[in-house]
């Protein structure tokens, strides 16, 4: 798991323990997961957002804390507004600043579409 997993686990345990100190029950905890996008151009090779997202999902799964809502990955930065009293979370995807990834994502559907069969060749002479 490496250092990032160790620190991630430590941070998650601190968070869960603090929630329990404030009256939360581990049996009724639910998670909402947001972020993990490739928002910075040139950071695609180390996949920080993807690795963090995988870690959180696996951690919550291991701890049997259900994920009730998520908006993760892709290329969009997000603005998250969380209302602790109700547990409501509102997420707004912002315009991408990672132009390389944005262009690749926009072109992907074009590449995956099957090309229609070519029309039979017709010669026209004048």
Backbone atoms as SQL, in Angstrom:
CREATE TABLE atoms (id INTEGER PRIMARY KEY, chain TEXT, resi INTEGER, resn TEXT, atom TEXT, x REAL, y REAL, z REAL);
INSERT INTO atoms VALUES
  (1, 'A', 1, 'UNK', 'N', 0.830, -1.194, 0.000),
  (2, 'A', 1, 'UNK', 'CA', 0.000, 0.000, 0.000),
  (3, 'A', 1, 'UNK', 'C', 0.867, 1.248, 0.000),
  (4, 'A', 2, 'UNK', 'N', 2.057, 1.173, 0.562),
  (5, 'A', 2, 'UNK', 'CA', 2.974, 2.296, 0.543),
  (6, 'A', 2, 'UNK', 'C', 2.582, 3.376, 1.535),
  (7, 'A', 3, 'UNK', 'N', 3.369, 4.465, 1.521),
  (8, 'A', 3, 'UNK', 'CA', 3.134, 5.554, 2.461),
  (9, 'A', 3, 'UNK', 'C', 1.777, 6.202, 2.287),
  (10, 'A', 4, 'UNK', 'N', 1.347, 6.404, 1.030),
  (11, 'A', 4, 'UNK', 'CA', 0.073, 7.092, 0.812),
  (12, 'A', 4, 'UNK', 'C', -1.081, 6.310, 1.428),
  (13, 'A', 5, 'UNK', 'N', -1.052, 4.976, 1.314),
  (14, 'A', 5, 'UNK', 'CA', -2.085, 4.161, 1.920),
  (15, 'A', 5, 'UNK', 'C', -2.032, 4.207, 3.429),
  (16, 'A', 6, 'UNK', 'N', -0.817, 4.208, 3.952),
  (17, 'A', 6, 'UNK', 'CA', -0.650, 4.262, 5.408),
  (18, 'A', 6, 'UNK', 'C', -1.184, 5.587, 5.943),
  (19, 'A', 7, 'UNK', 'N', -0.811, 6.689, 5.317),
  (20, 'A', 7, 'UNK', 'CA', -1.287, 7.993, 5.768),
  (21, 'A', 7, 'UNK', 'C', -2.777, 8.144, 5.515),
  (22, 'A', 8, 'UNK', 'N', -3.246, 7.599, 4.409),
  (23, 'A', 8, 'UNK', 'CA', -4.673, 7.651, 4.115),
  (24, 'A', 8, 'UNK', 'C', -5.473, 6.895, 5.154),
  (25, 'A', 9, 'UNK', 'N', -5.004, 5.704, 5.525),
  (26, 'A', 9, 'UNK', 'CA', -5.680, 4.916, 6.555),
  (27, 'A', 9, 'UNK', 'C', -5.672, 5.644, 7.885),
  (28, 'A', 10, 'UNK', 'N', -4.550, 6.236, 8.210),
  (29, 'A', 10, 'UNK', 'CA', -4.425, 6.980, 9.465),
  (30, 'A', 10, 'UNK', 'C', -5.405, 8.157, 9.478),
  (31, 'A', 11, 'UNK', 'N', -5.455, 8.894, 8.390),
  (32, 'A', 11, 'UNK', 'CA', -6.363, 10.044, 8.300),
  (33, 'A', 11, 'UNK', 'C', -7.823, 9.602, 8.392),
  (34, 'A', 12, 'UNK', 'N', -8.151, 8.505, 7.743),
  (35, 'A', 12, 'UNK', 'CA', -9.533, 8.016, 7.788),
  (36, 'A', 12, 'UNK', 'C', -9.901, 7.569, 9.193),
  (37, 'A', 13, 'UNK', 'N', -8.978, 6.896, 9.889),
  (38, 'A', 13, 'UNK', 'CA', -9.250, 6.474, 11.263),
  (39, 'A', 13, 'UNK', 'C', -9.445, 7.679, 12.177),
  (40, 'A', 14, 'UNK', 'N', -8.608, 8.714, 11.997),
  (41, 'A', 14, 'UNK', 'CA', -8.785, 9.933, 12.790),
  (42, 'A', 14, 'UNK', 'C', -10.167, 10.537, 12.547),
  (43, 'A', 15, 'UNK', 'N', -10.573, 10.602, 11.289),
  (44, 'A', 15, 'UNK', 'CA', -11.876, 11.164, 10.936),
  (45, 'A', 15, 'UNK', 'C', -13.009, 10.354, 11.571),
  (46, 'A', 16, 'UNK', 'N', -12.964, 9.050, 11.397),
  (47, 'A', 16, 'UNK', 'CA', -14.029, 8.184, 11.936),
  (48, 'A', 16, 'UNK', 'C', -14.070, 8.265, 13.455),
  (49, 'A', 17, 'UNK', 'N', -12.905, 8.236, 14.097),
  (50, 'A', 17, 'UNK', 'CA', -12.870, 8.313, 15.560),
  (51, 'A', 17, 'UNK', 'C', -13.410, 9.650, 16.063),
  (52, 'A', 18, 'UNK', 'N', -13.086, 10.732, 15.373),
  (53, 'A', 18, 'UNK', 'CA', -13.599, 12.049, 15.773),
  (54, 'A', 18, 'UNK', 'C', -15.110, 12.106, 15.602),
  (55, 'A', 19, 'UNK', 'N', -15.625, 11.517, 14.534),
  (56, 'A', 19, 'UNK', 'CA', -17.072, 11.485, 14.342),
  (57, 'A', 19, 'UNK', 'C', -17.748, 10.708, 15.471),
  (58, 'A', 20, 'UNK', 'N', -17.133, 9.592, 15.863),
  (59, 'A', 20, 'UNK', 'CA', -17.713, 8.782, 16.942),
  (60, 'A', 20, 'UNK', 'C', -17.662, 9.525, 18.281),
  (61, 'A', 21, 'UNK', 'N', -16.600, 10.293, 18.523),
  (62, 'A', 21, 'UNK', 'CA', -16.519, 11.109, 19.735),
  (63, 'A', 21, 'UNK', 'C', -17.670, 12.120, 19.785),
  (64, 'A', 22, 'UNK', 'N', -18.112, 12.535, 18.599),
  (65, 'A', 22, 'UNK', 'CA', -19.175, 13.540, 18.530),
  (66, 'A', 22, 'UNK', 'C', -20.565, 12.919, 18.412),
  (67, 'A', 23, 'UNK', 'N', -20.649, 11.602, 18.618),
  (68, 'A', 23, 'UNK', 'CA', -21.954, 10.962, 18.689),
  (69, 'A', 23, 'UNK', 'C', -22.335, 10.068, 17.523),
  (70, 'A', 24, 'UNK', 'N', -21.510, 9.964, 16.503),
  (71, 'A', 24, 'UNK', 'CA', -21.831, 9.094, 15.362),
  (72, 'A', 24, 'UNK', 'C', -21.680, 7.628, 15.771),
  (73, 'A', 25, 'UNK', 'N', -22.419, 6.778, 15.118),
  (74, 'A', 25, 'UNK', 'CA', -22.307, 5.336, 15.333),
  (75, 'A', 25, 'UNK', 'C', -21.735, 4.711, 14.063),
  (76, 'A', 26, 'UNK', 'N', -20.755, 3.862, 14.230),
  (77, 'A', 26, 'UNK', 'CA', -20.140, 3.198, 13.074),
  (78, 'A', 26, 'UNK', 'C', -21.176, 2.388, 12.289),
  (79, 'A', 27, 'UNK', 'N', -22.174, 1.876, 12.964),
  (80, 'A', 27, 'UNK', 'CA', -23.198, 1.044, 12.332),
  (81, 'A', 27, 'UNK', 'C', -24.102, 1.846, 11.386),
  (82, 'A', 28, 'UNK', 'N', -24.234, 3.141, 11.624),
  (83, 'A', 28, 'UNK', 'CA', -25.146, 3.946, 10.795),
  (84, 'A', 28, 'UNK', 'C', -24.410, 4.924, 9.884),
  (85, 'A', 29, 'UNK', 'N', -23.086, 4.856, 9.859),
  (86, 'A', 29, 'UNK', 'CA', -22.320, 5.778, 9.013),
  (87, 'A', 29, 'UNK', 'C', -22.574, 5.491, 7.541),
  (88, 'A', 30, 'UNK', 'N', -22.627, 6.567, 6.782),
  (89, 'A', 30, 'UNK', 'CA', -22.730, 6.505, 5.320),
  (90, 'A', 30, 'UNK', 'C', -21.697, 7.475, 4.760),
  (91, 'A', 31, 'UNK', 'N', -21.262, 7.232, 3.542),
  (92, 'A', 31, 'UNK', 'CA', -20.258, 8.095, 2.928),
  (93, 'A', 31, 'UNK', 'C', -20.764, 8.668, 1.616),
  (94, 'A', 32, 'UNK', 'N', -20.308, 9.869, 1.335),
  (95, 'A', 32, 'UNK', 'CA', -20.503, 10.521, 0.041),
  (96, 'A', 32, 'UNK', 'C', -19.106, 10.892, -0.433),
  (97, 'A', 33, 'UNK', 'N', -18.763, 10.482, -1.639),
  (98, 'A', 33, 'UNK', 'CA', -17.394, 10.614, -2.133),
  (99, 'A', 33, 'UNK', 'C', -17.392, 11.485, -3.384),
  (100, 'A', 34, 'UNK', 'N', -16.552, 12.526, -3.347),
  (101, 'A', 34, 'UNK', 'CA', -16.474, 13.450, -4.470),
  (102, 'A', 34, 'UNK', 'C', -15.022, 13.784, -4.785),
  (103, 'A', 35, 'UNK', 'N', -14.730, 13.990, -6.049),
  (104, 'A', 35, 'UNK', 'CA', -13.402, 14.446, -6.448),
  (105, 'A', 35, 'UNK', 'C', -12.632, 13.384, -7.203),
  (106, 'A', 36, 'UNK', 'N', -11.318, 13.462, -7.090),
  (107, 'A', 36, 'UNK', 'CA', -10.449, 12.505, -7.753),
  (108, 'A', 36, 'UNK', 'C', -10.263, 12.768, -9.232),
  (109, 'A', 37, 'UNK', 'N', -10.646, 13.951, -9.673),
  (110, 'A', 37, 'UNK', 'CA', -10.527, 14.270, -11.089),
  (111, 'A', 37, 'UNK', 'C', -9.118, 14.606, -11.506),
  (112, 'A', 38, 'UNK', 'N', -8.824, 14.397, -12.780),
  (113, 'A', 38, 'UNK', 'CA', -7.526, 14.764, -13.362),
  (114, 'A', 38, 'UNK', 'C', -7.627, 16.217, -13.803),
  (115, 'A', 39, 'UNK', 'N', -7.540, 17.131, -12.845),
  (116, 'A', 39, 'UNK', 'CA', -7.820, 18.535, -13.124),
  (117, 'A', 39, 'UNK', 'C', -6.588, 19.349, -13.513),
  (118, 'A', 40, 'UNK', 'N', -5.386, 18.779, -13.324),
  (119, 'A', 40, 'UNK', 'CA', -4.163, 19.514, -13.640),
  (120, 'A', 40, 'UNK', 'C', -3.490, 18.879, -14.845),
  (121, 'A', 41, 'UNK', 'N', -3.288, 19.667, -15.869),
  (122, 'A', 41, 'UNK', 'CA', -2.640, 19.178, -17.079),
  (123, 'A', 41, 'UNK', 'C', -1.240, 18.666, -16.753),
  (124, 'A', 42, 'UNK', 'N', -0.874, 17.536, -17.330),
  (125, 'A', 42, 'UNK', 'CA', 0.450, 16.968, -17.126),
  (126, 'A', 42, 'UNK', 'C', 0.542, 16.034, -15.935),
  (127, 'A', 43, 'UNK', 'N', -0.513, 15.914, -15.137),
  (128, 'A', 43, 'UNK', 'CA', -0.484, 15.044, -13.957),
  (129, 'A', 43, 'UNK', 'C', -1.124, 13.685, -14.253),
  (130, 'A', 44, 'UNK', 'N', -1.395, 13.402, -15.506),
  (131, 'A', 44, 'UNK', 'CA', -2.096, 12.176, -15.870),
  (132, 'A', 44, 'UNK', 'C', -1.260, 10.925, -15.647),
  (133, 'A', 45, 'UNK', 'N', 0.052, 11.029, -15.737),
  (134, 'A', 45, 'UNK', 'CA', 0.890, 9.832, -15.659),
  (135, 'A', 45, 'UNK', 'C', 0.938, 9.234, -14.250),
  (136, 'A', 46, 'UNK', 'N', 0.803, 10.044, -13.209),
  (137, 'A', 46, 'UNK', 'CA', 0.868, 9.478, -11.859),
  (138, 'A', 46, 'UNK', 'C', -0.520, 9.209, -11.277),
  (139, 'A', 47, 'UNK', 'N', -1.559, 9.632, -11.953),
  (140, 'A', 47, 'UNK', 'CA', -2.946, 9.297, -11.587),
  (141, 'A', 47, 'UNK', 'C', -3.269, 9.481, -10.111),
  (142, 'A', 48, 'UNK', 'N', -2.940, 10.624, -9.550),
  (143, 'A', 48, 'UNK', 'CA', -3.180, 10.873, -8.131),
  (144, 'A', 48, 'UNK', 'C', -4.666, 10.772, -7.810),
  (145, 'A', 49, 'UNK', 'N', -5.497, 11.422, -8.599),
  (146, 'A', 49, 'UNK', 'CA', -6.935, 11.396, -8.344),
  (147, 'A', 49, 'UNK', 'C', -7.507, 9.997, -8.404),
  (148, 'A', 50, 'UNK', 'N', -7.070, 9.234, -9.389),
  (149, 'A', 50, 'UNK', 'CA', -7.546, 7.857, -9.534),
  (150, 'A', 50, 'UNK', 'C', -7.108, 6.994, -8.358),
  (151, 'A', 51, 'UNK', 'N', -5.853, 7.127, -7.963),
  (152, 'A', 51, 'UNK', 'CA', -5.342, 6.342, -6.830),
  (153, 'A', 51, 'UNK', 'C', -6.057, 6.709, -5.540),
  (154, 'A', 52, 'UNK', 'N', -6.281, 8.010, -5.314),
  (155, 'A', 52, 'UNK', 'CA', -6.992, 8.435, -4.105),
  (156, 'A', 52, 'UNK', 'C', -8.422, 7.919, -4.099),
  (157, 'A', 53, 'UNK', 'N', -9.067, 7.968, -5.239),
  (158, 'A', 53, 'UNK', 'CA', -10.446, 7.488, -5.352),
  (159, 'A', 53, 'UNK', 'C', -10.513, 5.994, -5.057),
  (160, 'A', 54, 'UNK', 'N', -9.620, 5.228, -5.648),
  (161, 'A', 54, 'UNK', 'CA', -9.593, 3.783, -5.398),
  (162, 'A', 54, 'UNK', 'C', -9.347, 3.484, -3.925),
  (163, 'A', 55, 'UNK', 'N', -8.419, 4.228, -3.323),
  (164, 'A', 55, 'UNK', 'CA', -8.123, 4.015, -1.908),
  (165, 'A', 55, 'UNK', 'C', -9.373, 4.236, -1.061),
  (166, 'A', 56, 'UNK', 'N', -10.050, 5.362, -1.272),
  (167, 'A', 56, 'UNK', 'CA', -11.225, 5.695, -0.452),
  (168, 'A', 56, 'UNK', 'C', -12.323, 4.658, -0.629),
  (169, 'A', 57, 'UNK', 'N', -12.589, 4.268, -1.860),
  (170, 'A', 57, 'UNK', 'CA', -13.643, 3.284, -2.115),
  (171, 'A', 57, 'UNK', 'C', -13.304, 1.947, -1.459),
  (172, 'A', 58, 'UNK', 'N', -12.057, 1.505, -1.601),
  (173, 'A', 58, 'UNK', 'CA', -11.638, 0.241, -0.979),
  (174, 'A', 58, 'UNK', 'C', -11.677, 0.341, 0.546),
  (175, 'A', 59, 'UNK', 'N', -11.238, 1.457, 1.091),
  (176, 'A', 59, 'UNK', 'CA', -11.229, 1.638, 2.540),
  (177, 'A', 59, 'UNK', 'C', -12.648, 1.571, 3.097),
  (178, 'A', 60, 'UNK', 'N', -13.555, 2.321, 2.478),
  (179, 'A', 60, 'UNK', 'CA', -14.942, 2.334, 2.948),
  (180, 'A', 60, 'UNK', 'C', -15.575, 0.953, 2.812),
  (181, 'A', 61, 'UNK', 'N', -15.254, 0.258, 1.749),
  (182, 'A', 61, 'UNK', 'CA', -15.746, -1.100, 1.542),
  (183, 'A', 61, 'UNK', 'C', -15.256, -2.022, 2.658),
  (184, 'A', 62, 'UNK', 'N', -13.968, -1.945, 2.969),
  (185, 'A', 62, 'UNK', 'CA', -13.379, -2.762, 4.024),
  (186, 'A', 62, 'UNK', 'C', -14.030, -2.462, 5.376),
  (187, 'A', 63, 'UNK', 'N', -14.295, -1.204, 5.634),
  (188, 'A', 63, 'UNK', 'CA', -14.890, -0.789, 6.905),
  (189, 'A', 63, 'UNK', 'C', -16.411, -0.951, 6.924),
  (190, 'A', 64, 'UNK', 'N', -16.969, -1.426, 5.823),
  (191, 'A', 64, 'UNK', 'CA', -18.421, -1.632, 5.690),
  (192, 'A', 64, 'UNK', 'C', -19.211, -0.343, 5.912),
  (193, 'A', 65, 'UNK', 'N', -18.668, 0.745, 5.369),
  (194, 'A', 65, 'UNK', 'CA', -19.374, 2.020, 5.388),
  (195, 'A', 65, 'UNK', 'C', -19.906, 2.224, 3.970),
  (196, 'A', 66, 'UNK', 'N', -21.223, 2.176, 3.795),
  (197, 'A', 66, 'UNK', 'CA', -21.777, 2.266, 2.444),
  (198, 'A', 66, 'UNK', 'C', -21.592, 3.648, 1.820),
  (199, 'A', 67, 'UNK', 'N', -21.315, 3.645, 0.532),
  (200, 'A', 67, 'UNK', 'CA', -21.236, 4.891, -0.236),
  (201, 'A', 67, 'UNK', 'C', -22.622, 5.126, -0.815),
  (202, 'A', 68, 'UNK', 'N', -23.264, 6.200, -0.382),
  (203, 'A', 68, 'UNK', 'CA', -24.635, 6.477, -0.815),
  (204, 'A', 68, 'UNK', 'C', -24.688, 7.470, -1.973),
  (205, 'A', 69, 'UNK', 'N', -23.563, 8.134, -2.230),
  (206, 'A', 69, 'UNK', 'CA', -23.503, 9.088, -3.331),
  (207, 'A', 69, 'UNK', 'C', -22.052, 9.292, -3.712),
  (208, 'A', 70, 'UNK', 'N', -21.797, 9.439, -5.013),
  (209, 'A', 70, 'UNK', 'CA', -20.430, 9.741, -5.425),
  (210, 'A', 70, 'UNK', 'C', -20.424, 10.404, -6.792),
  (211, 'A', 71, 'UNK', 'N', -19.450, 11.244, -6.984),
  (212, 'A', 71, 'UNK', 'CA', -19.164, 11.874, -8.275),
  (213, 'A', 71, 'UNK', 'C', -17.646, 11.984, -8.316),
  (214, 'A', 72, 'UNK', 'N', -17.014, 11.031, -8.994),
  (215, 'A', 72, 'UNK', 'CA', -15.555, 10.934, -8.955),
  (216, 'A', 72, 'UNK', 'C', -14.970, 10.807, -10.355),
  (217, 'A', 73, 'UNK', 'N', -13.674, 11.058, -10.401),
  (218, 'A', 73, 'UNK', 'CA', -12.837, 10.882, -11.583),
  (219, 'A', 73, 'UNK', 'C', -13.159, 11.928, -12.651),
  (220, 'A', 74, 'UNK', 'N', -12.909, 11.578, -13.882),
  (221, 'A', 74, 'UNK', 'CA', -13.024, 12.464, -15.039),
  (222, 'A', 74, 'UNK', 'C', -12.074, 13.645, -14.902),
  (223, 'A', 75, 'UNK', 'N', -12.405, 14.753, -15.524),
  (224, 'A', 75, 'UNK', 'CA', -11.454, 15.875, -15.620),
  (225, 'A', 75, 'UNK', 'C', -11.958, 17.148, -14.971),
  (226, 'A', 76, 'UNK', 'N', -13.071, 17.057, -14.283),
  (227, 'A', 76, 'UNK', 'CA', -13.706, 18.268, -13.791),
  (228, 'A', 76, 'UNK', 'C', -13.370, 18.568, -12.334),
  (229, 'A', 77, 'UNK', 'N', -12.975, 19.814, -12.055),
  (230, 'A', 77, 'UNK', 'CA', -12.933, 20.222, -10.649),
  (231, 'A', 77, 'UNK', 'C', -14.371, 20.338, -10.157),
  (232, 'A', 78, 'UNK', 'N', -14.561, 20.214, -8.884),
  (233, 'A', 78, 'UNK', 'CA', -15.915, 20.252, -8.330),
  (234, 'A', 78, 'UNK', 'C', -15.982, 21.226, -7.164),
  (235, 'A', 79, 'UNK', 'N', -17.131, 21.811, -7.023),
  (236, 'A', 79, 'UNK', 'CA', -17.422, 22.630, -5.850),
  (237, 'A', 79, 'UNK', 'C', -18.443, 21.836, -5.046),
  (238, 'A', 80, 'UNK', 'N', -18.101, 21.544, -3.786),
  (239, 'A', 80, 'UNK', 'CA', -18.970, 20.730, -2.943),
  (240, 'A', 80, 'UNK', 'C', -19.454, 21.577, -1.773),
  (241, 'A', 81, 'UNK', 'N', -20.743, 21.547, -1.563),
  (242, 'A', 81, 'UNK', 'CA', -21.341, 22.209, -0.413),
  (243, 'A', 81, 'UNK', 'C', -21.992, 21.120, 0.431),
  (244, 'A', 82, 'UNK', 'N', -21.511, 20.958, 1.654),
  (245, 'A', 82, 'UNK', 'CA', -22.017, 19.919, 2.546),
  (246, 'A', 82, 'UNK', 'C', -22.728, 20.560, 3.726),
  (247, 'A', 83, 'UNK', 'N', -23.923, 20.093, 4.008),
  (248, 'A', 83, 'UNK', 'CA', -24.712, 20.592, 5.129),
  (249, 'A', 83, 'UNK', 'C', -24.753, 19.499, 6.194),
  (250, 'A', 84, 'UNK', 'N', -23.880, 19.578, 7.203),
  (251, 'A', 84, 'UNK', 'CA', -23.746, 18.496, 8.192),
  (252, 'A', 84, 'UNK', 'C', -25.028, 18.172, 8.951),
  (253, 'A', 85, 'UNK', 'N', -25.840, 19.168, 9.243),
  (254, 'A', 85, 'UNK', 'CA', -27.046, 18.918, 10.039),
  (255, 'A', 85, 'UNK', 'C', -28.010, 17.974, 9.323),
  (256, 'A', 86, 'UNK', 'N', -28.091, 18.097, 7.996),
  (257, 'A', 86, 'UNK', 'CA', -29.020, 17.253, 7.239),
  (258, 'A', 86, 'UNK', 'C', -28.314, 16.117, 6.505),
  (259, 'A', 87, 'UNK', 'N', -27.004, 16.232, 6.336),
  (260, 'A', 87, 'UNK', 'CA', -26.262, 15.237, 5.562),
  (261, 'A', 87, 'UNK', 'C', -26.349, 15.466, 4.071),
  (262, 'A', 88, 'UNK', 'N', -26.980, 16.555, 3.665),
  (263, 'A', 88, 'UNK', 'CA', -27.142, 16.844, 2.245),
  (264, 'A', 88, 'UNK', 'C', -25.833, 17.379, 1.665),
  (265, 'A', 89, 'UNK', 'N', -25.498, 16.910, 0.468),
  (266, 'A', 89, 'UNK', 'CA', -24.317, 17.384, -0.246),
  (267, 'A', 89, 'UNK', 'C', -24.739, 17.820, -1.642),
  (268, 'A', 90, 'UNK', 'N', -24.283, 18.991, -2.018),
  (269, 'A', 90, 'UNK', 'CA', -24.556, 19.494, -3.364),
  (270, 'A', 90, 'UNK', 'C', -23.220, 19.629, -4.091),
  (271, 'A', 91, 'UNK', 'N', -23.179, 19.137, -5.321),
  (272, 'A', 91, 'UNK', 'CA', -21.948, 19.131, -6.089),
  (273, 'A', 91, 'UNK', 'C', -22.186, 19.834, -7.413),
  (274, 'A', 92, 'UNK', 'N', -21.268, 20.716, -7.754),
  (275, 'A', 92, 'UNK', 'CA', -21.339, 21.388, -9.044),
  (276, 'A', 92, 'UNK', 'C', -20.022, 21.134, -9.763),
  (277, 'A', 93, 'UNK', 'N', -20.119, 20.579, -10.956),
  (278, 'A', 93, 'UNK', 'CA', -18.916, 20.390, -11.768),
  (279, 'A', 93, 'UNK', 'C', -18.564, 21.733, -12.408),
  (280, 'A', 94, 'UNK', 'N', -17.310, 22.095, -12.291),
  (281, 'A', 94, 'UNK', 'CA', -16.830, 23.350, -12.861),
  (282, 'A', 94, 'UNK', 'C', -16.175, 23.088, -14.207),
  (283, 'A', 95, 'UNK', 'N', -15.905, 24.144, -14.927),
  (284, 'A', 95, 'UNK', 'CA', -15.254, 24.003, -16.230),
  (285, 'A', 95, 'UNK', 'C', -13.854, 23.414, -16.045),
  (286, 'A', 96, 'UNK', 'N', -13.488, 22.524, -16.938),
  (287, 'A', 96, 'UNK', 'CA', -12.186, 21.870, -16.848),
  (288, 'A', 96, 'UNK', 'C', -11.073, 22.854, -17.170),
  (289, 'A', 97, 'UNK', 'N', -9.993, 22.756, -16.406),
  (290, 'A', 97, 'UNK', 'CA', -8.798, 23.546, -16.699),
  (291, 'A', 97, 'UNK', 'C', -7.712, 22.669, -17.310),
  (292, 'A', 98, 'UNK', 'N', -7.963, 21.371, -17.395),
  (293, 'A', 98, 'UNK', 'CA', -7.008, 20.420, -17.958),
  (294, 'A', 98, 'UNK', 'C', -7.359, 20.233, -19.425),
  (295, 'A', 99, 'UNK', 'N', -6.841, 21.120, -20.264),
  (296, 'A', 99, 'UNK', 'CA', -7.238, 21.113, -21.667),
  (297, 'A', 99, 'UNK', 'C', -6.829, 19.847, -22.405),
  (298, 'A', 100, 'UNK', 'N', -5.677, 19.266, -22.063),
  (299, 'A', 100, 'UNK', 'CA', -5.248, 18.036, -22.741),
  (300, 'A', 100, 'UNK', 'C', -6.247, 16.908, -22.489),
  (301, 'A', 101, 'UNK', 'N', -6.606, 16.707, -21.236),
  (302, 'A', 101, 'UNK', 'CA', -7.554, 15.650, -20.893),
  (303, 'A', 101, 'UNK', 'C', -8.938, 15.961, -21.435),
  (304, 'A', 102, 'UNK', 'N', -9.304, 17.235, -21.415),
  (305, 'A', 102, 'UNK', 'CA', -10.613, 17.629, -21.926),
  (306, 'A', 102, 'UNK', 'C', -10.730, 17.275, -23.406),
  (307, 'A', 103, 'UNK', 'N', -9.715, 17.606, -24.195),
  (308, 'A', 103, 'UNK', 'CA', -9.739, 17.288, -25.622),
  (309, 'A', 103, 'UNK', 'C', -9.767, 15.780, -25.858),
  (310, 'A', 104, 'UNK', 'N', -8.987, 15.037, -25.091),
  (311, 'A', 104, 'UNK', 'CA', -8.974, 13.575, -25.239),
  (312, 'A', 104, 'UNK', 'C', -10.349, 13.003, -24.910),
  (313, 'A', 105, 'UNK', 'N', -10.984, 13.516, -23.850),
  (314, 'A', 105, 'UNK', 'CA', -12.302, 13.023, -23.464),
  (315, 'A', 105, 'UNK', 'C', -13.344, 13.371, -24.525),
  (316, 'A', 106, 'UNK', 'N', -13.243, 14.555, -25.096),
  (317, 'A', 106, 'UNK', 'CA', -14.196, 14.971, -26.120),
  (318, 'A', 106, 'UNK', 'C', -14.030, 14.155, -27.405),
  (319, 'A', 107, 'UNK', 'N', -12.800, 13.759, -27.714),
  (320, 'A', 107, 'UNK', 'CA', -12.534, 13.011, -28.949),
  (321, 'A', 107, 'UNK', 'C', -12.849, 11.524, -28.813),
  (322, 'A', 108, 'UNK', 'N', -12.840, 11.002, -27.597),
  (323, 'A', 108, 'UNK', 'CA', -13.038, 9.569, -27.372),
  (324, 'A', 108, 'UNK', 'C', -14.322, 9.035, -27.998),
  (325, 'A', 109, 'UNK', 'N', -15.478, 9.696, -27.827),
  (326, 'A', 109, 'UNK', 'CA', -16.691, 9.161, -28.452),
  (327, 'A', 109, 'UNK', 'C', -16.596, 9.115, -29.981),
  (328, 'A', 110, 'UNK', 'N', -15.883, 10.056, -30.551),
  (329, 'A', 110, 'UNK', 'CA', -15.743, 10.071, -32.007),
  (330, 'A', 110, 'UNK', 'C', -14.948, 8.865, -32.486),
  (331, 'A', 111, 'UNK', 'N', -13.907, 8.491, -31.745),
  (332, 'A', 111, 'UNK', 'CA', -13.079, 7.348, -32.125),
  (333, 'A', 111, 'UNK', 'C', -13.813, 6.035, -31.930),
  (334, 'A', 112, 'UNK', 'N', -14.673, 5.975, -30.920),
  (335, 'A', 112, 'UNK', 'CA', -15.328, 4.712, -30.605),
  (336, 'A', 112, 'UNK', 'C', -16.537, 4.428, -31.492),
  (337, 'A', 113, 'UNK', 'N', -17.040, 5.432, -32.153),
  (338, 'A', 113, 'UNK', 'CA', -18.180, 5.200, -33.040),
  (339, 'A', 113, 'UNK', 'C', -17.737, 4.392, -34.250),
  (340, 'A', 114, 'UNK', 'N', -18.560, 3.453, -34.613),
  (341, 'A', 114, 'UNK', 'CA', -18.241, 2.667, -35.811),
  (342, 'A', 114, 'UNK', 'C', -18.492, 3.533, -37.034),
  (343, 'A', 115, 'UNK', 'N', -17.582, 3.463, -37.961),
  (344, 'A', 115, 'UNK', 'CA', -17.771, 4.214, -39.196),
  (345, 'A', 115, 'UNK', 'C', -18.821, 3.531, -40.044),
  (346, 'A', 116, 'UNK', 'N', -19.698, 4.309, -40.671),
  (347, 'A', 116, 'UNK', 'CA', -20.685, 3.686, -41.547),
  (348, 'A', 116, 'UNK', 'C', -19.981, 3.073, -42.752),
  (349, 'A', 117, 'UNK', 'N', -20.565, 2.035, -43.324),
  (350, 'A', 117, 'UNK', 'CA', -19.913, 1.431, -44.489),
  (351, 'A', 117, 'UNK', 'C', -19.771, 2.462, -45.600),
  (352, 'A', 118, 'UNK', 'N', -18.677, 2.357, -46.283),
  (353, 'A', 118, 'UNK', 'CA', -18.438, 3.307, -47.381),
  (354, 'A', 118, 'UNK', 'C', -19.436, 3.070, -48.504),
  (355, 'A', 119, 'UNK', 'N', -19.880, 4.154, -49.087),
  (356, 'A', 119, 'UNK', 'CA', -20.806, 4.052, -50.223),
  (357, 'A', 119, 'UNK', 'C', -20.051, 3.480, -51.410),
  (358, 'A', 120, 'UNK', 'N', -20.736, 2.713, -52.241),
  (359, 'A', 120, 'UNK', 'CA', -20.042, 2.162, -53.419),
  (360, 'A', 120, 'UNK', 'C', -19.502, 3.297, -54.271),
  (361, 'A', 121, 'UNK', 'N', -18.329, 3.067, -54.813),
  (362, 'A', 121, 'UNK', 'CA', -17.707, 4.107, -55.651),
  (363, 'A', 121, 'UNK', 'C', -18.543, 4.307, -56.906),
  (364, 'A', 122, 'UNK', 'N', -18.738, 5.540, -57.253),
  (365, 'A', 122, 'UNK', 'CA', -19.478, 5.893, -58.475),
  (366, 'A', 122, 'UNK', 'C', -18.623, 6.860, -59.248),
  (367, 'A', 123, 'UNK', 'N', -18.545, 6.642, -60.472),
  (368, 'A', 123, 'UNK', 'CA', -17.792, 7.551, -61.327),
  (369, 'A', 123, 'UNK', 'C', -18.768, 8.404, -62.099),
  (370, 'A', 124, 'UNK', 'N', -18.471, 9.654, -62.160),
  (371, 'A', 124, 'UNK', 'CA', -19.294, 10.581, -62.939),
  (372, 'A', 124, 'UNK', 'C', -18.379, 11.232, -63.941),
  (373, 'A', 125, 'UNK', 'N', -18.795, 11.197, -65.202),
  (374, 'A', 125, 'UNK', 'CA', -18.004, 11.793, -66.268),
  (375, 'A', 125, 'UNK', 'C', -18.794, 12.922, -66.892),
  (376, 'A', 126, 'UNK', 'N', -18.122, 13.970, -67.229),
  (377, 'A', 126, 'UNK', 'CA', -18.778, 15.091, -67.926),
  (378, 'A', 126, 'UNK', 'C', -18.179, 15.217, -69.293);
